[in-house]
Amino acid sequence: MISQSQLESYLWGAATLLRGYIDAGDYKQFIFPLLFYKRLCDVYVEELAEALEESGGDQEYAALPEQHRFQIPEDAHWYATRTKVTNVGKAIQDALRAIETANPDTLYGVFGDAQWTNKDRLPDHMLRELIEHFSSQMLSLSNCPEDELGVGYEFLIKKFADDSGHTAAEFYTNRTVVHLMTEMLEPKPGESIYDPTCGSAGMLLSAVAHLKRQSKEWRNLQLFGQERNLLTSAIGRMNLFLHGTEDFSIVRGDTLANPAFVEGDRLMQFDVVLANPPYSIKQWDRDAWAADPWGRNIYGTPPQGRADYAFWQHIIKSMKAKSGRCAILFPHGVLFRNEEQAMREKLVAHDVVECVLGLGPNLFYNSPMEACVVICRMNKPKERRNKVLFINAVNEVTRERAQSFLTDEHIQRIVAAYQSFGDEGGFARVVGNDEIREKGSNLSIPLYVRVENDNGNSNGTVGTVSLKQAIANWQESSLALRESMDKMFLVLGSQND
C-alpha cells in the first residue's frame, strides 16, 4: 500500500513536470483531471479482477455495468491512452469525454474544459512524461484507500493554492476554520448540507469528516453545492468522488443570479448551511435582486459594491424553519458598515443571529484581514431567544511558516464557549437584542467583549488603548454623532437619509 508521504510526493511530482510549460495557477486544470482519470481506470481494473475471481473467470459477467461504479469504455482506458505517441493531448481529451458520455448522470462535465490539444503549452513529450509519472503508482482502492487519496487530494489543493497567489481563495478556505464551523453546527446523520459557494467542496466534506470522527453514519448525508467557476466546480465534484462520497449534487452556476436548488417557486431548504462567500464582490445584478423572484431580499437590497448581504439573505432563505442553522465566514466589515445598517437592523429584529465569533488575522487565504464567523439559527432554543453570543477569539490563532491556523485547543475552547452560551471575561458575552439595538444594531465584537492583555488588564485600561478598542470606541462615538445629526436634520425638516 502506498504511504501518505509517498502519495503526496507522487502527486506533487506530477505538478513539477509542468514547470516551465504553464503557469503555476493553471496546474490544477491538468493535474486534477489526470489524477481522477487514473483513479477511475485503476478502480475499474480492480473491480474487473474481483468479478472475474467471483465468477470463475467469466469475462462477460465481469464486464457487466453493475459490477462497476463507473463505466470505462475500452478505447478510453488509461492503458489505451498510455500507448499514444503523437497527438497525446487529443487522445487524453477524447478519452475524458468518452468517460463523461458513458456516465452521463454522474460524471458529465467532471473533467473540466482544459485545452489538452494546445501543443504550444502541452507538447507530446511532456504529456507522455506526465502519463508515465502517473502510471508509476497503482491508484486502486486496495493500494490507495479513499480516505488516504482524499487527504492527498486536499494536500494538492493546498499546494496549488500556495502557488497560485490571490486566486486561491476561489477554491480554498482555511481548513482549520472550516473544521471549527462544522464543529459548531454539529451535522447529524441523514441531514442535508448546503454550500452556496462551494469551491472545491471542502466544507461539504468537513461535514462528512465530522461524522466519521464520531463513528456515526455519514453515507446518508445529502450534500448540495453551487459554484460559479467551471473548473472549481469540477474539482469539487472530483474531490467528493475521491473521498468515496456519492450522494451529492454540485451544480455550476451563479448562486445570486440563478440559484440551482429550487422547489417550485421557492428555494430548497436545508438543515445545515456552511459558506465562505466571495467578499464584497462588485459585479452582481443589484437591480434583479431588488425584485428577486425567490423573495431573498427579506432585509433589503445591498449596495452595488458589496454583495455580502445578498449571500447572507440567500443563506437565511435556504434554511429549514425548524432545524436550519448556518455558519458563514465573513470579513468583519459586514458587522458594522454604515451602508448596511438598515438591513442589519432587520436581521437583528428577525432574531436569527445566535453567535458572532471574531477570529484573528491571516485566516482568510492569502489575506491579512481578520475573519468572523456568524452562526444563525432559524429556531433558537427558548433560552437563547432575543440574545446573541459574542466571542472575541482574536488571540486564538497560531502562525507557523507564514501560515495561520487554529489548533485543536483553540477550536475546543471556542466550541465550548458556544455550547455553554454564557459570559467568560475577556472572551465571551451574551448580549440582549435590546442592547444591540441601542448600539444601532452594530455587531462589532469589541463593542461587547473586551479582550484582556497578557498582564490581565482589559484593553483600554492603565492608560493604554488597543487599536481594536480604539476602533470600537470610534464606532460608538461615530454612531452617537450620526444619531445626533439625524435628530438635528429631523428638526430642520431635512429630507436627507
PAFIPA-493896 format. One line per field, with one value per residue (C-alpha): residue number from 1; x, y, z. Coordinates in nm, 4 decimals. Each point is the difference from the previous one (the first is absolute). Layout:
! PAFIPA-493896
fimi: NUM,...
c1: X,...
c2: Y,...
c3: Z,...
END
This chain:
! PAFIPA-493896
fimi: 1,2,3,4,5,6,7,8,9,10,11,12,13,14,15,16,17,18,19,20,21,22,23,24,25,26,27,28,29,30,31,32,33,34,35,36,37,38,39,40,41,42,43,44,45,46,47,48,49,50,51,52,53,54,55,56,57,58,59,60,61,62,63,64,65,66,67,68,69,70,71,72,73,74,75,76,77,78,79,80,81,82,83,84,85,86,87,88,89,90,91,92,93,94,95,96,97,98,99,100,101,102,103,104,105,106,107,108,109,110,111,112,113,114,115,116,117,118,119,120,121,122,123,124,125,126,127,128,129,130,131,132,133,134,135,136,137,138,139,140,141,142,143,144,145,146,147,148,149,150,151,152,153,154,155,156,157,158,159,160,161,162,163,164,165,166,167,168,169,170,171,172,173,174,175,176,177,178,179,180,181,182,183,184,185,186,187,188,189,190,191,192,193,194,195,196,197,198,199,200,201,202,203,204,205,206,207,208,209,210,211,212,213,214,215,216,217,218,219,220,221,222,223,224,225,226,227,228,229,230,231,232,233,234,235,236,237,238,239,240,241,242,243,244,245,246,247,248,249,250,251,252,253,254,255,256,257,258,259,260,261,262,263,264,265,266,267,268,269,270,271,272,273,274,275,276,277,278,279,280,281,282,283,284,285,286,287,288,289,290,291,292,293,294,295,296,297,298,299,300,301,302,303,304,305,306,307,308,309,310,311,312,313,314,315,316,317,318,319,320,321,322,323,324,325,326,327,328,329,330,331,332,333,334,335,336,337,338,339,340,341,342,343,344,345,346,347,348,349,350,351,352,353,354,355,356,357,358,359,360,361,362,363,364,365,366,367,368,369,370,371,372,373,374,375,376,377,378,379,380,381,382,383,384,385,386,387,388,389,390,391,392,393,394,395,396,397,398,399,400,401,402,403,404,405,406,407,408,409,410,411,412,413,414,415,416,417,418,419,420,421,422,423,424,425,426,427,428,429,430,431,432,433,434,435,436,437,438,439,440,441,442,443,444,445,446,447,448,449,450,451,452,453,454,455,456,457,458,459,460,461,462,463,464,465,466,467,468,469,470,471,472,473,474,475,476,477,478,479,480,481,482,483,484,485,486,487,488,489,490,491,492,493,494,495,496,497
c1: 0.0000,0.1242,0.0836,-0.1369,0.3433,0.0596,-0.3420,0.0645,0.3445,-0.1532,-0.2796,0.2226,0.2542,-0.2618,-0.0397,0.3760,0.0085,-0.2128,0.2472,0.1273,-0.2930,-0.2969,-0.0618,-0.0236,-0.3547,-0.1007,0.1455,-0.3300,-0.1918,0.2280,0.1176,-0.3387,-0.1694,0.2962,0.0041,-0.3731,0.0286,0.2759,-0.2000,-0.3154,0.1911,0.1963,-0.3156,-0.1718,0.2845,-0.0248,-0.3763,0.0554,0.2481,-0.2381,-0.2910,0.2137,0.1043,-0.3564,-0.1318,0.2804,0.1395,-0.3263,0.1057,-0.3550,-0.1124,0.3019,-0.0726,-0.3663,-0.0799,-0.1274,0.3483,0.1432,-0.0593,0.0871,0.0110,0.3344,-0.0180,0.2858,0.1511,-0.0187,0.1868,0.3233,0.1984,-0.1301,0.0919,0.3430,0.0894,-0.0407,0.3202,-0.1337,-0.3000,0.0019,-0.2073,-0.2783,0.0099,-0.0396,-0.2812,-0.1870,0.0352,-0.1286,-0.3008,-0.0750,-0.0024,-0.2289,-0.2357,-0.0011,-0.1014,-0.2396,-0.1782,0.3128,0.3049,-0.1278,0.2323,0.2058,0.3345,-0.0354,0.0870,0.3811,0.1585,0.1789,0.0654,0.2075,0.3427,0.1740,-0.0840,-0.0201,0.2396,-0.0307,0.3245,-0.1087,-0.3441,0.1647,0.2252,-0.3045,-0.1848,0.3053,0.0339,-0.3630,0.0450,0.2738,-0.2568,-0.3134,-0.2898,-0.2318,-0.2080,0.2180,0.3227,-0.1368,-0.3143,-0.2523,0.0892,0.3698,-0.0573,-0.2429,0.2679,0.2472,-0.2455,-0.0485,0.3795,0.0142,-0.2781,0.1980,0.3254,-0.1690,-0.1525,0.3468,0.1415,-0.2804,-0.0102,-0.3143,-0.2170,0.0214,-0.2872,-0.2360,0.0447,0.1731,-0.1172,0.2231,-0.0803,0.0403,-0.2654,-0.2265,0.0511,-0.1001,-0.3148,-0.1043,0.0596,-0.2201,-0.2904,0.0273,-0.1406,-0.2024,-0.0421,-0.2594,0.0060,0.0260,0.3147,0.0237,0.2793,-0.1151,0.3569,0.1578,0.3402,0.1776,-0.2667,0.2190,-0.2884,-0.2303,0.2723,0.0567,-0.3543,0.0836,0.3255,-0.1843,-0.2249,0.2865,0.1975,-0.2975,-0.0449,-0.3509,-0.1783,0.1213,-0.1053,-0.3577,0.1010,-0.1468,0.2569,-0.0856,0.2254,0.0074,0.3139,0.0303,0.3429,-0.0130,0.3426,-0.0497,-0.3404,0.1598,0.2783,-0.2684,-0.1812,0.3245,0.0878,-0.3269,0.0319,0.3586,-0.1095,-0.2524,-0.3029,-0.2843,-0.3205,0.0777,-0.0966,0.2520,-0.1382,0.1923,-0.1652,-0.0343,-0.1857,-0.1232,-0.1139,-0.1212,-0.0349,0.0218,-0.1961,-0.3651,-0.3339,-0.2784,0.0017,0.2199,0.3543,0.0795,0.0635,0.2700,0.0877,0.3540,0.1597,0.3776,0.1361,0.2930,-0.1507,0.2312,0.0167,-0.1145,-0.0352,-0.0900,-0.1181,-0.3480,-0.3496,-0.1300,-0.3070,-0.1123,0.0456,-0.2286,-0.2815,0.1320,-0.2452,0.1081,-0.0809,0.3533,0.0070,-0.1622,0.2128,0.0581,0.2311,0.3736,0.2179,0.1408,0.3581,-0.0711,-0.2043,0.0693,-0.3541,-0.1420,0.1778,-0.1026,-0.3683,0.0209,0.1363,-0.2723,-0.2678,0.1723,-0.0362,-0.2745,-0.2385,0.0589,0.3460,0.1674,0.3305,0.2952,0.3602,0.1289,0.3601,0.0063,0.2383,-0.0770,-0.1425,-0.3402,-0.0456,0.0134,0.0088,-0.2325,-0.1437,-0.1443,-0.1394,-0.3671,0.0333,0.1862,-0.2825,-0.2463,0.2403,0.0208,-0.3788,-0.0446,0.1882,0.1843,0.3556,0.1149,0.3761,0.2520,0.3535,0.3067,0.3125,0.3569,0.1832,0.1243,-0.2622,-0.1472,0.2135,0.2763,-0.1578,0.1054,-0.3599,-0.1584,-0.2864,-0.3256,-0.2433,-0.3707,-0.2228,-0.3709,-0.2759,-0.3589,-0.1472,0.2079,-0.0446,-0.2288,0.2856,0.1968,-0.2804,0.0528,0.3648,0.3278,0.3215,0.3074,0.3353,0.3227,0.2502,0.2516,0.2816,-0.1003,0.2291,0.3396,0.2422,0.2727,0.1953,-0.2057,-0.3246,-0.2661,-0.2264,-0.2070,0.1311,-0.2275,0.0245,-0.1212,-0.2912,-0.0961,0.0004,-0.2188,-0.2447,-0.0275,-0.0801,-0.2625,-0.1633,-0.0099,-0.1380,0.1108,0.2286,0.3758,0.2031,0.1973,-0.1157,-0.3765,-0.3142,-0.3728,-0.1649,-0.3721,-0.1427,-0.1152,0.3590,0.1018,-0.2797,0.1174,0.3326,-0.1707,-0.0024,0.3778,0.1374,0.3657,0.1393,0.2228,-0.3118,-0.1140,0.3104,0.3301,0.3028,0.2357,0.3687,0.2739,0.0318,-0.3629,-0.1294,-0.2865,0.0939,-0.0367,0.1124,0.3201,0.0133,0.0314,-0.2554,0.0413,-0.0593,-0.2979,-0.1540,0.0758,-0.1907,-0.2883,0.0003,0.0054,-0.2910,-0.2001,0.0771,-0.0686,-0.3287,-0.0937,0.1029,-0.2079,-0.3044,0.0410,0.0276,-0.3062,-0.1979,0.1308,-0.0951,-0.3410,-0.0510,0.1136,-0.2477,0.2706,-0.0966,0.3495,0.0345
c2: 0.0000,0.3480,0.2128,0.3518,0.1590,-0.2069,0.1034,0.3696,-0.0197,-0.1827,0.2547,0.3048,-0.1659,0.0103,0.3762,0.0624,-0.1561,0.2931,0.2635,0.2122,-0.0962,0.1608,0.2433,-0.1449,0.1347,-0.2279,-0.3256,-0.1013,-0.0098,-0.2774,-0.1888,-0.0545,-0.1493,-0.2325,-0.1145,-0.0715,-0.1723,-0.2279,-0.0777,-0.0903,-0.2348,-0.1701,-0.0589,-0.1374,-0.2505,-0.0945,-0.0550,-0.2057,-0.2274,-0.0454,-0.0873,-0.2469,-0.1731,-0.0083,-0.1465,-0.2458,0.2013,0.1000,0.3011,0.0961,-0.0016,0.2063,0.2636,0.0474,0.3634,-0.1060,-0.1286,0.3497,0.3304,0.1835,-0.1169,0.0275,-0.0623,-0.2271,0.2518,0.2741,-0.1986,0.1413,-0.2889,0.0815,0.3670,-0.0944,-0.1632,0.3283,0.1580,0.2891,0.2289,-0.1062,0.2998,-0.0922,-0.3612,0.1171,0.2388,-0.2670,-0.2503,0.2435,0.0929,-0.3668,-0.0782,0.2979,-0.1179,-0.3557,0.1317,0.2860,0.0081,0.0145,0.1161,0.2363,0.3032,-0.1242,0.0289,0.3717,0.1716,0.0073,0.0493,-0.3321,0.0423,0.3193,-0.1369,0.3311,-0.0344,-0.3796,-0.1645,-0.3746,-0.0877,0.1864,-0.1654,-0.3413,0.0744,0.0973,-0.3195,-0.2112,0.1763,-0.0747,-0.3584,-0.0593,-0.0583,-0.2129,0.2118,-0.2910,-0.0040,-0.2730,0.1892,0.3485,0.0060,0.2805,0.1847,0.0015,0.1155,0.2618,0.1359,-0.0038,0.1902,0.2607,0.0253,0.0771,0.2592,0.1724,-0.0118,0.1473,0.2693,0.0856,0.0186,0.1958,0.3051,0.2061,-0.2158,-0.2801,0.1370,-0.1070,-0.3641,-0.0237,0.0991,-0.0438,-0.3574,0.0626,0.2734,-0.2338,-0.2660,0.2527,0.1057,-0.3625,-0.0823,0.2927,-0.1117,-0.3727,-0.1641,-0.3132,-0.3214,0.0353,0.3805,0.2175,0.2148,0.2941,0.2322,0.2747,0.0887,-0.3411,0.0363,-0.3346,-0.1396,0.0121,0.1157,-0.2785,-0.2559,0.1483,-0.1059,-0.3537,0.0024,0.1228,-0.3083,-0.2357,0.1263,-0.0849,-0.3410,0.1006,-0.0795,0.2462,-0.1618,0.1262,0.3670,0.1916,0.2456,0.2959,0.2689,0.2691,0.1545,0.2645,-0.1009,-0.3006,-0.1397,0.0487,-0.1709,-0.2918,-0.0176,-0.0071,-0.2905,-0.1951,0.0717,-0.1510,-0.3067,-0.0596,0.0143,-0.2772,0.2287,-0.0748,0.1739,0.3529,0.2607,0.2657,0.2374,0.2601,0.3418,0.3423,-0.0426,0.3598,0.0210,-0.3574,-0.2094,-0.3649,-0.1602,0.0977,-0.1689,0.1561,0.3720,-0.0129,-0.0855,-0.3474,0.0039,-0.1865,-0.1063,0.1397,0.2742,0.0512,0.2860,0.2271,0.2330,0.2117,0.3227,0.3385,-0.0998,0.2912,-0.1775,-0.1172,0.0874,0.2323,0.1026,-0.3620,-0.0503,0.2948,-0.2009,-0.3475,-0.2677,-0.2305,0.2572,0.0111,0.3765,-0.0432,0.2707,0.2193,0.0549,0.0203,0.2733,-0.0744,-0.0220,-0.2597,-0.3147,-0.1455,0.0564,-0.1500,-0.3271,0.0306,0.0414,-0.2842,-0.2254,0.0942,-0.0754,-0.3363,-0.1267,-0.2289,0.1646,-0.2480,-0.1513,0.2644,0.1420,0.1565,0.1058,0.2699,0.1183,0.3741,0.2941,0.2136,0.2853,-0.1680,0.0488,0.3796,0.1675,0.3006,-0.0687,-0.3308,0.1275,-0.0084,-0.3639,-0.0853,0.1503,-0.2364,-0.2914,0.0663,0.0433,-0.3378,-0.1555,-0.2603,0.1050,-0.2327,0.0584,0.2500,-0.1354,0.2119,-0.1802,0.1192,0.1322,-0.1958,-0.2749,0.1076,-0.1604,0.2377,0.2942,0.1686,0.0941,-0.1191,-0.2413,-0.0453,-0.2898,0.0730,-0.2810,0.0349,-0.2346,0.0143,-0.1588,0.1083,-0.1848,0.2003,0.1007,0.1508,0.2057,0.3748,-0.0486,-0.0195,-0.1573,0.2055,-0.1822,0.1951,-0.2683,0.2235,-0.1437,-0.3611,-0.0408,-0.1547,0.1008,-0.2282,0.0215,0.2985,-0.1943,0.0891,-0.2698,-0.1082,-0.2796,-0.2664,0.1868,0.3224,-0.1802,-0.1792,0.3252,0.1808,-0.2901,-0.0368,0.3719,-0.0257,-0.3055,0.1421,0.3318,0.1992,0.2869,-0.0533,0.3059,0.1439,-0.2807,-0.0453,0.1888,-0.0555,0.3244,0.0721,0.1241,0.3178,0.0941,-0.0742,0.2253,0.2751,-0.0156,0.0412,-0.3750,0.0126,-0.3531,0.0984,-0.2367,0.2426,0.2060,-0.2894,-0.2008,0.1529,-0.2243,-0.0201,0.0780,-0.2418,0.1922,-0.0735,0.3502,0.0594,0.1912,0.3675,-0.0014,0.1281,0.2921,-0.2072,-0.0732,-0.2787,0.0699,-0.2345,0.1785,0.3369,-0.1076,-0.1197,0.3304,0.1896,-0.2094,0.0810,0.3712,0.0216,-0.1801,0.2531,0.2870,-0.1421,-0.0316,0.3604,0.1219,-0.2025,0.1677,0.3404,-0.0584,-0.1189,0.3231,0.1999,-0.1851,-0.1454,-0.2795,-0.1537,-0.3632
c3: 0.0000,-0.0846,0.3067,0.0506,-0.0488,-0.3162,-0.1302,0.0603,-0.1621,-0.2975,-0.0416,0.0290,-0.2302,-0.2764,0.0457,-0.0153,-0.3481,-0.1211,0.1202,-0.2831,-0.2223,0.1711,0.2853,0.3504,0.0265,-0.2894,0.1348,0.1521,-0.3270,-0.1300,0.3101,0.1659,-0.3096,-0.0657,0.3619,-0.0068,-0.3410,0.1333,0.3152,-0.1958,-0.2284,0.2796,0.2032,-0.3136,-0.0445,0.3683,-0.0290,-0.3149,0.1799,0.2951,-0.2309,-0.1972,0.3208,0.1243,-0.3269,-0.0673,-0.2916,-0.1748,-0.2132,-0.0957,0.3629,0.1069,-0.2654,0.0997,0.0985,0.3422,0.0887,-0.0288,0.1714,-0.3233,-0.3584,-0.1832,-0.3777,-0.1110,-0.2423,0.2663,0.2671,0.1436,-0.1497,-0.3486,0.0353,0.1365,-0.3332,-0.1935,-0.1243,-0.2078,0.0531,0.3626,0.1074,-0.2409,0.1218,0.3613,-0.0916,-0.1984,0.2831,0.2627,-0.2124,-0.0703,0.3733,0.0688,-0.2759,0.1366,0.3440,-0.0821,0.3364,0.2149,-0.1936,-0.2700,-0.0096,0.2951,-0.1800,-0.0719,-0.3251,-0.0126,-0.3434,-0.0292,-0.3727,0.0292,-0.0941,0.0673,0.3670,0.0190,-0.2441,-0.0549,0.1811,0.3139,0.0071,-0.0476,0.2997,0.2009,-0.0903,0.0815,0.3343,0.0918,-0.1262,0.2608,0.2777,0.0113,0.1309,0.0744,0.3193,0.1516,-0.0707,0.0749,0.2197,-0.0451,0.3186,-0.0894,-0.3558,0.1282,0.2337,-0.2891,-0.2167,0.2737,0.0262,-0.3708,0.0278,0.2768,-0.2002,-0.3063,0.2199,0.1342,-0.3521,-0.1637,0.2267,0.0452,-0.2274,0.2564,0.2055,-0.2785,0.0829,0.3359,0.3486,0.3042,0.1035,0.3747,-0.0204,-0.1975,0.2686,0.2678,-0.1884,-0.0443,0.3672,0.1009,-0.2214,0.0833,-0.3160,0.0697,-0.2038,-0.2751,-0.0067,-0.3091,-0.0220,-0.2413,-0.1096,-0.2412,-0.1020,0.0396,-0.1681,0.0178,0.2383,0.3105,0.2213,-0.1169,0.0633,0.3444,0.0932,-0.1151,0.1985,0.3112,0.0006,-0.0867,0.3009,0.2215,-0.1662,-0.1052,-0.3274,-0.2644,-0.3267,0.0349,0.0119,-0.2923,-0.1352,-0.2232,-0.1399,-0.2660,-0.1468,-0.2697,-0.1351,-0.2368,0.0878,0.3735,-0.0063,-0.1871,0.2615,0.2706,-0.1639,-0.0464,0.3649,0.1221,-0.2244,0.1095,0.3654,-0.0700,0.0242,-0.2404,0.1132,-0.1088,-0.2538,-0.1029,-0.2622,-0.1915,-0.0013,0.1599,0.3309,0.0150,-0.3635,-0.0485,0.3158,-0.1024,0.2810,-0.0175,0.0583,-0.2021,0.0696,0.3112,0.0949,0.1288,0.3729,0.1880,0.3536,-0.0086,-0.2103,0.0053,-0.2083,-0.0703,-0.2622,-0.2168,0.1940,-0.1234,-0.3654,-0.2216,-0.3152,0.0873,-0.1198,0.2710,-0.2019,-0.0352,0.3740,0.0762,-0.1621,0.0801,-0.1218,0.2847,0.2682,0.1356,0.0597,0.3408,0.1597,-0.3047,-0.2957,0.0735,-0.1550,-0.3455,0.1247,0.2662,-0.0552,0.3463,0.1277,-0.3184,0.0830,0.3650,-0.0887,-0.2549,0.2750,0.2485,-0.2628,-0.0603,0.3586,0.1264,0.2464,0.2839,-0.0454,-0.2186,0.1187,-0.1765,0.0524,-0.2352,-0.0229,-0.0688,0.0258,0.3079,-0.2070,-0.0294,0.3751,0.0049,-0.3448,-0.0106,-0.3447,0.1225,0.3309,-0.1054,-0.1088,0.3185,0.2095,-0.1693,0.0439,0.3753,0.0197,-0.1756,0.2940,-0.2035,0.0923,0.2775,0.0176,-0.1388,0.0243,-0.0662,-0.1231,-0.0351,-0.3069,-0.3041,0.0199,-0.3327,-0.2654,-0.1202,0.1812,0.3259,0.0845,0.3208,-0.0541,0.1847,0.0085,0.0356,0.1253,-0.0783,0.1148,-0.1207,0.3120,0.2976,0.3315,0.2299,0.2300,-0.2909,-0.1547,-0.0343,0.0926,-0.1888,0.1265,-0.0900,0.0120,-0.0412,-0.1014,-0.1788,0.2114,-0.0718,-0.2993,-0.0676,-0.2728,-0.1334,-0.3262,-0.1209,0.0525,0.2566,0.1386,0.2984,0.2204,0.1490,0.3317,-0.1636,-0.1612,0.3224,0.1982,-0.2538,-0.0383,0.3784,0.0358,-0.2737,0.1527,0.3539,-0.1335,0.3019,0.0986,0.0216,0.0926,-0.2921,-0.2310,-0.0231,0.0931,-0.0506,-0.1143,-0.0213,-0.3294,0.1755,0.0815,-0.3590,-0.1254,0.2350,-0.1820,-0.3375,-0.0667,-0.0255,0.0395,0.0350,0.2620,0.1990,0.0802,0.2178,0.0974,0.1083,-0.0479,0.2967,-0.0482,0.1056,0.3288,0.0827,-0.0690,-0.2358,-0.3117,0.0628,0.3648,0.1614,-0.2366,-0.3157,-0.2682,-0.2542,-0.3654,0.0057,0.2984,-0.1551,-0.3089,0.2160,0.1891,-0.3287,-0.1266,0.3142,-0.0145,-0.3735,0.0579,0.2700,-0.2279,-0.2827,0.2267,0.1157,-0.3587,-0.1010,0.2773,-0.1038,-0.3642,0.1139,0.1913,-0.3020,-0.2162,-0.2190,-0.2350,0.0058,0.1143
END
